[in-house]
Amino acid sequence: MRLQARTSLRHVAVIVVPLLGFLLLLALVPEVRSARPFGLPPVPWVVVGPIALFSTAALAFLHERRSVRIETEWSEAHREAAP
């Protein structure tokens, strides 16, 4: 369980730290809020919308695979150790 908790915290940090950094950027550099690169919607919409959404979905997929692998390894180790 500890290994799964560490994995979960690491994956949460991968999402939360950049988003908090982006919020700090928006607070310190107000021009970024209204910037429209290449005619796209404003930067906050582009970052929080598709980028955050798809990176969260990809990370959830990777986390699920890693969690299943941890559980499988644990159950195999305990199955071999059982009398």
Protein Blocks (a to p, Z undefined) as FASTA:
>chain_A
ZZmmmmmmmmmmmmmmmmmmmmmmmmmmmmlmmpcghhiacfklmmmmmmmmmmmmmmmm
mmmmmmmmmmmmmmmmmmmmpZZ
